[in-house]
Amino acid sequence: MAPSLARACFRDYCTYRYAFRNGLRFCDEIVDLCAGSAKYVQAPTQAKKMTPEELLVKFHEQVPDRKAFYFDTYREADRTFRVASATKPPKDKNAEKAEKPKGKGRGPRGVFAYHYLDPYTGKVMGSTKSYEFFYVVAHIHAQLLAGKFGKTVVGIASIIFFIQLIGGLILWWPKKWNKTTRTTAFKIKSGTKWRRKNYDFHNVFGFYSLLPAVFITITGLIMAYKVLTDLTQVTFGGAPDAHKIAEKYEPKYDPEKQALSFTDFIDRGFKEIPQAQQVRMSIPRKDSATVYNVVAAKFIGLKSIIDGKSKEVNKYTGDDINYPEEVLMHEVIEHMNFDLHVGYWGGMFGKIFTFVIGIICTSLPITGFLIWWGRRNKSGKKGKEVKNIHQHRKESHHEQLV
């Protein structure tokens, strides 16, 4: 794709955006890698795992400065019990920043981490803050850690990048289709100097990555702008205000009723999804919450679910919440858009494919800038040569007159 000054101006931003998105792509693999040996224990013979409630009590005893918000349990006997938690916020939310305990996180959210517990003894086997790292990476990618202002900057830059992609296609399109133009448009010429090689990389790889790059940009814009989010929901049968509608179908809090144990929901999850190797359960912030989120699947990552199902259940009965179709479609559309954006749509193939596209998109602003800069200098040299020629002619003419 031919370069432009606008692309040169946005080279750094576009490069960083795709680089951070590529970091998110393999977050699940990196999280597991960071956990190391803490993921496994030596399973005792004929020993029974502790209940999630017991394990959570053990967790808070050993790590009193943190609050758990979900946990993962596994079918395999040698896998540890994983707890996702955040540092507790200061009791006084209006306290001065200077009075907040150091290392306790940024504001009420706290710092995220994973802890791995021996499911037979409740002992913490290890921990990792890889969760926090990817949380920060995701928010840099989405809003530059600058709230609404950062989100606006990201959205505007994404629109500009989308326009550049379309403009690049127009500039790439040959005026005449013949053997020479086809070779130039679709192949990288060998045995050329680095300037021509750089141009071919930009031109050819830019074309091959155009369609998926446009798709990734559009799905990102859908997440960035509410008007596009709502339009997508309505177009595919979802409800834009699904969360408000969902509240009407959730059971009312009754302090007299006894909630089912976490074990009941875990057993149901493994039973309903035979291929499931992992079950994740949310831990409500308040006792008044009446709905649990339960995920049972072959694999559950930070934002990915492989070969499984996520559902909202009544904590008193264990039954699925009977949401209307448009509310269920809202969740399906939202997750599908996210999966398409980050490459979770095709397992490892989808991740690798989207990763490669991200690398190419990261390089396009750089190669485009180099082409633009080279042409700029070339134009300057040509202008200087023409000026010297005119000066030489003028001096020669003056000598002839003399």
CORZI-V586749 format. One record per residue. RES is the residue in three letters. PHI is phi as a letter, one per 30 degrees, with the letter a starting at -180 (999 if undefined). OMEGA is omega in radians with two decimals (none if undefined). NEAR is the number of other ideal C-beta (glycine too) atoms within 12 Angstrom. Layout:
{{RES PHI OMEGA NEAR} {RES PHI OMEGA NEAR}}
//
This chain:
{{MET 999 -3.12 37} {ALA d -3.08 29} {PRO d 3.05 33} {SER b 3.12 29} {LEU d 3.14 19} {ALA d 3.13 25} {ARG d 3.11 36} {ALA d -3.14 28} {CYS d -3.09 19} {PHE c -3.05 34} {ARG d -3.09 33} {ASP d -3.11 17} {TYR d -3.12 29} {CYS d 3.12 38} {THR d -3.13 28} {TYR d -3.09 26} {ARG d -3.12 38} {TYR d 3.09 41} {ALA d 3.12 24} {PHE d 3.11 31} {ARG d 3.11 39} {ASN d 3.08 31} {GLY d 3.13 27} {LEU d -2.99 38} {ARG e -3.09 39} {PHE c -3.09 29} {CYS d -3.11 34} {ASP d 3.12 31} {GLU d -3.13 22} {ILE d 3.10 24} {VAL d 3.12 35} {ASP d 3.12 28} {LEU d 3.14 15} {CYS d -3.13 25} {ALA d 3.10 27} {GLY h -3.08 18} {SER d -3.14 16} {ALA d -3.14 27} {LYS d -3.04 29} {TYR b 3.03 22} {VAL b 3.04 27} {GLN d -3.08 16} {ALA d 3.12 19} {PRO d 3.12 15} {THR d 3.09 8} {GLN h 3.10 8} {ALA d -3.12 15} {LYS c 3.13 14} {LYS d 3.05 30} {MET d 3.11 25} {THR d 3.10 23} {PRO e 3.12 37} {GLU d 3.12 25} {GLU d -3.14 24} {LEU d 3.12 37} {LEU d 3.06 33} {VAL d 3.11 19} {LYS d -3.14 28} {PHE d -3.10 38} {HIS d 3.05 24} {GLU d -3.09 16} {GLN d 3.14 25} {VAL b -3.02 27} {PRO d -3.10 15} {ASP d -3.11 22} {ARG b 3.12 32} {LYS b -3.13 29} {ALA d 3.08 37} {PHE b 2.88 29} {TYR a 3.11 33} {PHE b 3.07 41} {ASP b 3.04 46} {THR b -2.98 39} {TYR b 3.12 32} {ARG d -3.11 25} {GLU d -3.09 19} {ALA d -3.05 22} {ASP c 3.11 20} {ARG d 3.13 28} {THR d 3.11 40} {PHE d -3.05 46} {ARG c -3.13 43} {VAL c 3.02 41} {ALA c -3.06 36} {SER b 3.08 36} {ALA b 3.09 31} {THR d -3.11 28} {LYS d 3.12 26} {PRO d 3.06 23} {PRO d -3.12 22} {LYS d 3.11 12} {ASP c -3.08 12} {LYS d -3.13 14} {ASN c -3.10 12} {ALA d 3.10 15} {GLU d 3.13 9} {LYS e -3.11 14} {ALA d -3.10 8} {GLU d -3.14 13} {LYS d 3.13 22} {PRO d 3.13 18} {LYS d 3.11 12} {GLY i -3.09 15} {LYS c 3.06 23} {GLY j -3.12 26} {ARG c 3.09 21} {GLY i -3.04 18} {PRO d -3.11 20} {ARG d -3.11 21} {GLY i -3.14 28} {VAL c -3.12 31} {PHE d 3.08 32} {ALA a 3.01 35} {TYR c 3.01 45} {HIS b -3.10 40} {TYR c -3.07 39} {LEU c 3.00 40} {ASP d -3.07 32} {PRO d -3.11 40} {TYR c -3.12 26} {THR b -3.10 22} {GLY i -3.13 29} {LYS d 3.08 22} {VAL d -3.08 30} {MET c -3.12 32} {GLY l 3.13 26} {SER a 3.10 30} {THR a 3.09 30} {LYS c 3.08 26} {SER d 3.07 34} {TYR e -3.14 36} {GLU d -3.14 30} {PHE e -3.10 24} {PHE d 3.03 33} {TYR d 3.13 29} {VAL d 3.12 25} {VAL e -3.14 29} {ALA d -3.12 28} {HIS d 2.99 23} {ILE d -3.14 25} {HIS d -3.02 35} {ALA d -3.04 32} {GLN b 3.08 25} {LEU h -3.06 25} {LEU h -3.09 20} {ALA b 3.06 14} {GLY i -3.08 14} {LYS d 3.13 15} {PHE d 3.13 13} {GLY d 3.12 20} {LYS d 3.10 25} {THR d 3.11 18} {VAL d 3.13 24} {VAL d -3.13 36} {GLY d -3.13 29} {ILE d -3.14 20} {ALA d 3.11 35} {SER d 3.09 38} {ILE d 3.12 23} {ILE d 3.13 26} {PHE d 3.09 40} {PHE d 3.11 31} {ILE d 3.13 21} {GLN d 3.12 37} {LEU d 3.12 38} {ILE d 3.09 23} {GLY d 3.10 24} {GLY d 3.10 34} {LEU d 3.13 24} {ILE d 3.13 17} {LEU d 3.13 24} {TRP d -3.00 32} {TRP d -3.12 19} {PRO d 3.10 20} {LYS d 3.09 12} {LYS b 3.12 11} {TRP c 3.04 13} {ASN b -3.07 11} {LYS d -3.11 12} {THR d -3.11 14} {THR d 3.10 16} {ARG d 3.12 14} {THR d -3.13 17} {THR d -3.04 25} {ALA d -3.00 29} {PHE c -3.08 20} {LYS b 3.08 19} {ILE c -3.10 23} {LYS d -3.13 20} {SER d 3.08 10} {GLY i -3.13 9} {THR c 3.11 15} {LYS d -3.01 12} {TRP d 3.13 14} {ARG d 3.12 19} {ARG d 3.12 21} {LYS d 3.11 21} {ASN d 3.11 29} {TYR d 3.14 29} {ASP d 3.10 29} {PHE e -3.12 29} {HIS d -3.05 39} {ASN d -3.04 35} {VAL d 3.14 29} {PHE d 3.09 33} {GLY d 3.13 41} {PHE d -3.08 32} {TYR d -3.13 26} {SER c -3.02 35} {LEU e -3.05 32} {LEU d 3.10 18} {PRO d 3.11 31} {ALA d 3.09 40} {VAL d -3.13 26} {PHE d 3.12 25} {ILE d -3.14 43} {THR d -3.14 37} {ILE d 3.13 26} {THR d 3.06 33} {GLY d 3.11 37} {LEU d 3.10 31} {ILE d 3.12 31} {MET d -3.05 32} {ALA d -3.05 32} {TYR c -3.09 21} {LYS d -3.13 17} {VAL d 3.10 14} {LEU d 3.08 24} {THR d -3.13 28} {ASP d 3.14 20} {LEU d 3.11 18} {THR d 3.13 30} {GLN d -3.12 30} {VAL d -3.11 19} {THR d -3.07 15} {PHE c 3.01 22} {GLY j 3.10 19} {GLY c 3.13 31} {ALA c 3.13 28} {PRO e -3.14 25} {ASP c -3.04 19} {ALA e -3.07 29} {HIS d 3.10 20} {LYS d 3.13 14} {ILE d -3.08 23} {ALA d -3.11 24} {GLU e -3.12 18} {LYS d -3.08 17} {TYR c -3.12 24} {GLU d -3.10 28} {PRO d 3.13 26} {LYS d 3.13 17} {TYR d 3.12 18} {ASP b -3.10 15} {PRO d -3.14 11} {GLU d -3.10 8} {LYS d 3.13 16} {GLN c 3.11 12} {ALA d 3.06 28} {LEU d 3.13 24} {SER d 3.08 20} {PHE e -3.13 36} {THR e 3.11 24} {ASP e -3.12 27} {PHE d 3.12 39} {ILE d 3.13 36} {ASP d 3.11 24} {ARG d -3.14 27} {GLY d 3.13 38} {PHE d -3.12 27} {LYS d -3.10 16} {GLU d 3.12 22} {ILE c -3.05 29} {PRO e -3.11 15} {GLN d -3.09 18} {ALA d 3.05 32} {GLN c -3.04 25} {GLN b 3.04 36} {VAL b 3.10 43} {ARG c 3.10 40} {MET b 3.08 43} {SER d 3.07 26} {ILE c -3.08 31} {PRO e 3.13 23} {ARG d -3.08 16} {LYS b 3.08 11} {ASP d -3.12 14} {SER d 3.09 16} {ALA d -3.06 23} {THR c -3.09 27} {VAL b 3.03 33} {TYR c 2.97 38} {ASN c -3.11 31} {VAL b 3.11 43} {VAL b 3.06 39} {ALA b -3.08 36} {ALA a 3.07 29} {LYS d 3.08 23} {PHE b 3.10 29} {ILE b 3.13 36} {GLY c 3.13 34} {LEU e 3.13 34} {LYS b -3.06 27} {SER c 3.08 35} {ILE b -3.14 32} {ILE c 3.05 28} {ASP h -3.14 18} {GLY a -3.03 26} {LYS a 3.05 30} {SER c -3.12 30} {LYS a 3.06 31} {GLU c -3.06 33} {VAL b 3.08 37} {ASN d -3.05 30} {LYS d 3.14 34} {TYR d -3.05 25} {THR c -3.08 21} {GLY i -3.12 28} {ASP d 3.05 22} {ASP d 3.06 24} {ILE d -3.08 28} {ASN d 3.13 19} {TYR d 3.05 27} {PRO d -3.04 19} {GLU e -3.08 17} {GLU d 3.08 23} {VAL d 3.11 29} {LEU d 3.13 27} {MET d 3.09 24} {HIS e -3.14 30} {GLU d 3.14 31} {VAL d -3.11 25} {ILE d -3.13 30} {GLU d -3.13 29} {HIS d -3.14 25} {MET d 3.12 23} {ASN d 3.11 32} {PHE d -3.13 29} {ASP d 3.12 27} {LEU d -3.10 27} {HIS d -3.04 37} {VAL c 3.06 42} {GLY j 3.12 34} {TYR d -3.01 34} {TRP d -3.03 25} {GLY b 3.13 19} {GLY i -3.12 20} {MET d 3.10 19} {PHE d 3.14 13} {GLY d 3.13 24} {LYS d -3.11 30} {ILE d -3.14 19} {PHE e -3.12 27} {THR d 3.08 34} {PHE d 3.13 31} {VAL d 3.10 24} {ILE d 3.11 35} {GLY d 3.10 36} {ILE d 3.13 25} {ILE d 3.14 34} {CYS d 3.07 47} {THR d -3.09 31} {SER d -3.06 29} {LEU e 3.10 43} {PRO d -3.13 39} {ILE d 3.13 30} {THR d 3.10 38} {GLY d 3.11 42} {PHE d -3.14 27} {LEU d 3.09 26} {ILE d 3.14 35} {TRP d -3.14 28} {TRP d 3.12 21} {GLY d 3.13 24} {ARG d 3.12 22} {ARG d 3.12 17} {ASN d -3.13 15} {LYS d 3.11 15} {SER d 3.12 14} {GLY d 3.12 14} {LYS d 3.14 14} {LYS d 3.13 14} {GLY d -3.14 14} {LYS d 3.13 14} {GLU d 3.12 14} {VAL d 3.14 14} {LYS d 3.13 14} {ASN d 3.13 14} {ILE d 3.12 14} {HIS d 3.13 14} {GLN d 3.13 14} {HIS d 3.13 14} {ARG d -3.12 14} {LYS d 3.13 14} {GLU d 3.12 14} {SER d 3.12 13} {HIS d 3.13 12} {HIS d 3.14 11} {GLU d -3.13 10} {GLN d 3.13 9} {LEU d -3.14 8} {VAL d none 7}}
//
